[in-house]
Amino acid sequence: MAKRTPSAQELHRRAVATYVAAGGEESVQRVITAVQGLTKKLDQWYARQLTDLDVSSGEWAVVTSLAKAGEALTPSQLAELTNVAPSSMTHRLDKLAERGLVERAADPENRTRILVSLTEQGWGLFSQAIRDSDVVESDVLQDLGDTERAELARLLEVVIARLDDIDA
């Protein structure tokens, strides 16, 4: 008889129990393990989505960095934001420019510096990907009402703010 694959909920309970048995505090482990499990599942879905869009995760990091910045950035800024070497950024930008997703232009204030921006096509790819992922993300959160979603978001934002304190 074939072994049944454990549900996500069962895997979560087992992981929490293991961490608690090793000395972890249960409420902390429940939260951290849940966030890790959610991140893992969403990352798997996002990886499939990027494959469907024919964009590598590194290229997607550039597109999202430019979209979130809302302005043109230098290749060095993009390399820093995406945690890659400048030479790797050049390769990524070449591929994205070939596809018409980004454009490079000389900085009008410093002609020796290049600025990179999203093209209309690049913004379109970003926007479509966000709309597509919103469907899955909404499904993940479907059992929470608007008030519960707002409270979960608020609580996670508190935790995220604490990360800055830890890094300082």
N, C-alpha and C positions, 0 to 999 in steps of 0.2 A: 504494500500500500504506500502511495506517495505521501511524503511529508507535507503538511499544510504550511504555507508561508504565513508567518505571524503578521498580524495587522500592525499598522503604525502605532496604534494605541498600546498594543501588547509590547512592542519593542520599546516604547517610551517607558512603560512601567518597569520592565526588566532593567533598562539602563539606570533609571533612578534608583532602583533597589540595589544595584551593584555599587553605585557611587555612595549611597548611604551606608552600605555595609563596609565600605572602605573608609568611612569617617566623614563623609560629606553631610551637610545639613539638608534635610529633606526638602524644605520649601525652596531653598536656593537651587538644589539639583533639579527639582521639577521645572522651574522656570528656565534655567540654562539648557537643560536637555530638550525642552520643548522648542526653544528658540533654535537650537542646533538642528533638530529634526526638521523644523519648518524650513530653515535655510537650505538644508541638504535637498529636500524635495523640490523646493522652488528653483534651486540652482540646476537640478536635473531638467526641469521643464524649460528653464531659460536657455540651457545649452541646446536643447532640441529646437527651440524657437530660432536661435541664432543660426543653426544649421539650415533651417528652412529659409531664412533670410539671406543665406550665403555670406555671412559676416562672421569673422573670427571673434573670439571674446576680446582679444586685444584691440581689434578695430572698433568693436562696440564700445569699449572703454573710451576711445577717442571721441566717438560720436556723442556719447552721453556727457563727457566732460565739456565738449563744446556747447551742447544744448543747455546744460546746467549753468555754464558761465554766462551765456547770453551775449557773448562778445567774442571777437577774435582773440586767439591766444598764440603765443610763440610755440614753436616745436619744443623748446626747453620746458616751458610751463606744462605742456601736455605730457612730456616725458615724466616730469615730477608728479603730476596728478595721477598718472597711470602706473607709476613705479616701474618704468623701463629705462634702459639705456638710450641716450639720444640717437645712437645708430639704429636701434630697433624702431624708434619713433619715425625716423626717416623712411624706413621700409613700409611701415604702416600707412604713413601719409601718402606715399607713392601709390599704394594699392587703392586707398580711398579716393585719391584724386583721379586715378584711371577710371574708376567707376562713377565719377561725377558727384561724389558725396561730400567732398571738401574742396576748398580752393585755397591756394596760397597767393599772397600779395605782399608787396613790399610795404613796410610800415611807413606811412606818410611822414611821421615825425622822426624816423630813424631809418634811412634808406638801406642800411646794412642789415636790418632785422626783417625777418619774414613773419607775417601773421597768417594764421590758419583760421578759416571759418567754415561753418556748415553751408552747403549750397541749399537751394530750395529742395532739391532731390534728397539731400542728406537729412534735412528736417522732416521731409515726408517719410523717410524710412524710420526715423526716430519716433515720429508720431504714430505711425502704423503699428510699430512694435509695442508701444505703450498701450494703445487701444487693445491690441490682441492679448497682451499680458494681463490687462485689467479684467478680462473675462475670467481667466484662471484665478487670479487673486480674489476676485469677488466670490467665486465659487468656494474658495478656501474659507472665506469669512462669512459665508451665507447663513450660518447658524447664529451669528451675532446681529443684534439690532443696531440701529444707528447710534444709540446711546452707548451700547457696549463697545462698539468699534471706536467711538470717540474716547472712551475711558481707556481702552487698551492702547490706543495711540498715545494718549497723554502719559500713561505709565511707562511705556517704552521710551518716550522722549525724555522722561526723568532719568531713566537708566542711561540713555545715550549721553545726556549732559554730564553724568557722573564719570563717563569714560574720559572726558576731557580733564577732570580732576586727577584721575589716576595717571594719565600720561604726563601731567605737569611735573 
